Amino acid sequence: MCLLRVTNVTRPIISNDIILLKDDAFSRLRDEVYIRVLSNDKRDGEISKSYFYFIVDKLRKMGLLLDNAISFKVVIPYAPDDKGGIVLREGIMYITNKKQLVYFDIYDTTYICGSCPVILSCVQGLKQIAYELGIKIRDDNPNLAWYKILESIQRALLEASMSLKLKLEEIPFGNKVCCEEEVVKENEPQVNL
């Protein structure tokens, strides 16, 4: 079971970064309209101008767009676990060297391997990602092959990562965002004795 979307990218690409995206935001990208807006910087007639820019704003907040360009090569979903850590989820959004965006979510139930209408795109996307990343495919079942590729990418990502950088002012602690208090104090009149 999975969801696969493959589309050509016409939007400029300015980065080869890997982005870890929270699982709920990654799931939102399964909407075909989000994928179309992400991959194309020109609005088609099917969506309104205001909705197009609403989605562009959401994609910028997710860190997927910078100005008008795509700011990633790979997106991996993650979820917080119940022990205060994070778990990398089995999904990927990848921009190939041929400028194709491949979105794959192993947890979605849209397609089933035995009767899959997108099996050709699935295998082509799988092979292209494996080729570009130098990962060997040993499974004949596409679902198992995707799982092995995602596992290899996650392992390589964690082994190669020295640090993860987050913006402190965007992290909510309790009911307020960190550093909010300092901004208020800066605007208060200063009393010198």
C-alpha positions in Angstrom: 0.0 0.0 0.0 1.3 3.5 -0.8 0.7 6.7 -2.6 3.0 7.8 -5.4 3.0 11.0 -7.3 5.5 11.8 -10.1 5.5 15.2 -11.8 7.9 17.3 -13.9 9.5 20.3 -12.2 9.5 23.6 -13.9 10.1 25.7 -10.8 13.8 26.7 -10.3 15.8 24.6 -7.8 18.4 26.4 -5.7 19.4 23.7 -3.2 20.5 20.1 -2.8 19.5 20.1 0.9 17.7 17.3 2.8 14.8 18.5 4.8 13.2 16.6 7.7 9.5 17.6 7.6 7.0 16.8 10.3 4.8 13.9 9.3 1.5 15.8 9.3 3.0 18.5 7.0 4.4 15.7 4.7 1.0 14.1 4.6 -0.6 17.4 3.5 1.7 17.3 0.5 -0.1 14.2 -0.8 -2.8 16.6 -2.2 -2.2 16.9 -5.9 -2.7 20.6 -5.9 0.2 21.1 -3.4 2.4 19.0 -5.6 1.5 21.0 -8.7 2.1 24.3 -7.0 5.4 23.1 -5.5 6.7 21.8 -8.9 5.4 24.7 -11.1 5.9 28.4 -10.5 3.1 29.3 -13.0 -0.5 29.2 -11.8 -2.7 27.0 -14.0 -6.3 28.0 -14.6 -7.6 25.2 -12.3 -6.9 27.0 -9.0 -7.6 30.5 -8.0 -4.8 33.0 -7.6 -5.5 33.5 -3.9 -5.4 29.7 -3.3 -2.2 29.4 -5.3 -0.4 32.0 -3.2 -2.0 30.5 0.0 -0.3 27.2 -0.9 3.0 29.0 -1.8 3.0 30.6 1.6 2.4 27.2 3.3 5.3 25.7 1.3 7.6 28.5 2.3 6.7 28.0 6.0 7.5 24.3 5.6 10.9 25.4 4.3 10.3 23.8 0.8 10.4 27.1 -1.1 12.8 30.0 -0.8 11.5 33.0 -2.6 10.2 31.4 -5.8 12.6 28.4 -5.9 12.6 24.8 -4.5 15.0 24.7 -1.6 15.6 20.9 -1.2 16.6 17.7 -3.0 15.1 15.3 -0.5 12.3 15.5 2.1 12.0 12.9 4.8 9.0 12.8 7.1 9.5 12.5 10.9 7.2 12.2 13.9 7.9 12.8 17.6 7.9 9.5 19.6 6.5 9.0 23.1 9.9 9.2 24.7 10.7 12.7 23.5 12.7 11.7 20.5 12.0 11.6 16.8 11.3 8.7 14.4 12.0 9.0 10.7 8.9 7.8 8.8 8.9 5.7 5.6 8.2 8.3 3.0 10.2 10.5 0.6 9.9 13.5 -1.7 12.8 13.6 -4.1 13.8 15.7 -7.0 15.6 13.7 -9.6 18.4 15.0 -11.8 15.9 14.8 -14.6 13.8 17.4 -12.8 11.0 15.1 -11.7 9.4 15.3 -8.3 8.7 11.9 -6.8 6.4 11.8 -3.8 6.1 8.4 -2.1 4.2 7.6 1.2 4.3 4.0 2.2 1.5 4.5 4.8 -1.1 5.7 2.4 -3.7 3.2 1.2 -4.4 4.7 -2.3 -2.5 2.0 -4.3 -1.9 -1.7 -3.7 1.0 -3.4 -5.5 -1.0 -6.4 -6.9 -3.5 -4.1 -8.8 -1.5 -0.9 -9.0 -2.3 1.4 -11.9 1.0 3.4 -11.5 3.4 0.4 -11.3 5.5 1.7 -14.3 6.0 5.1 -12.7 6.6 3.5 -9.4 9.4 1.3 -10.7 10.9 4.1 -12.8 11.0 6.5 -9.8 12.4 3.7 -7.6 15.2 2.9 -10.0 16.0 6.6 -10.7 16.4 7.4 -7.0 18.4 4.2 -6.3 20.6 5.0 -9.3 21.2 8.6 -8.3 22.0 7.7 -4.7 24.0 4.6 -5.5 21.7 2.2 -3.6 21.4 -1.4 -4.8 17.9 -2.8 -5.3 17.5 -6.5 -4.5 13.8 -6.9 -4.2 11.4 -7.7 -7.0 8.4 -6.4 -5.0 8.3 -2.6 -5.5 6.9 -2.0 -2.0 9.7 -3.9 -0.3 12.3 -2.2 -2.6 10.9 1.2 -1.6 11.2 0.2 2.1 14.8 -0.9 1.6 15.7 2.3 -0.2 14.0 4.5 2.5 15.8 2.5 5.2 19.2 3.0 3.4 18.6 6.8 3.0 17.6 7.1 6.7 20.6 5.2 7.9 23.0 7.2 5.7 21.4 10.5 6.8 21.7 9.6 10.5 25.3 8.3 10.1 26.4 11.4 8.2 24.6 14.0 10.3 26.8 15.8 12.8 24.0 18.2 13.9 20.5 19.4 13.3 19.9 23.1 13.3 16.6 24.6 14.5 15.5 28.2 15.0 14.9 28.7 18.8 12.4 31.5 18.3 10.1 29.1 16.4 10.0 26.4 19.1 7.0 26.7 21.5 7.7 26.0 25.1 4.5 25.7 27.1 2.2 28.4 26.0 4.7 30.8 24.5 7.3 30.8 21.9 10.9 31.0 23.1 12.5 34.5 23.0 9.1 36.2 23.0 9.8 37.6 26.4 13.0 39.2 25.4 11.3 41.1 22.6 8.8 42.5 25.0 11.5 43.5 27.4 13.4 45.3 24.7 10.3 47.5 23.9 9.7 48.4 27.6 11.1 51.7 28.8 14.5 51.3 30.6 14.9 52.7 34.1 18.4 53.8 35.0 19.2 54.5 38.7 
